[in-house]
Amino acid sequence: MPKPDRPKPPAPEQVFTLLVELGVTDDLPKGATGAGLLLYAPGPDEASAVRDAVSVLKQADLKPLDVTSYGTLDDRLAAGDEIPQEERDLMARALAENAVIVAQKTWFTDDAADD
């Protein structure tokens, strides 16, 4: 008689560093053609963290166009990144609050003087 499959315990939550490119929305400053958001999103895996982050941004009437993941804190340290304490604190907050935390916003414009 075969053994019944036991459900796997959920993977522990991790925090992923994501860079999200946004399209034009009414919430952007005048002259902005888009924006980039650096954020920290918790999830049991990268795909879940990306899905949850995109969902939160869409609920805020933002238009995510592209998401680039830089991985977890351990991934970034293994890649040689230096992570300041302030950034580590934001990651810890994202994990503790199970929330997407926006760390930085950058507006994009077509004006070369703004680059």
Stockholm file with secondary structure:
# STOCKHOLM 1.0

chainA/1-115         MPKPDRPKPPAPEQVFTLLVELGVTDDLPKGATGAGLLLYAPGPDEASAVRDAVSVLKQADLKPLDVTSYGTLDDRLAAGDEIPQEERDLMARALAENAVIVAQKTWFTDDAADD
#=GR chainA/1-115 SS CCCCCCCCCCCCCEEEEEEEEECCCTTSCTTEEEEEEEEEEEESSHHHHHHHHHHHHHHTTCCEEEEEEEEEHHHHHHTTCCCCHHHHHHHHHHHHHTCCEEEEEEEEESCGGGC
#=GC SS_cons         CCCCCCCCCCCCCEEEEEEEEECCCTTSCTTEEEEEEEEEEEESSHHHHHHHHHHHHHHTTCCEEEEEEEEEHHHHHHTTCCCCHHHHHHHHHHHHHTCCEEEEEEEEESCGGGC
//
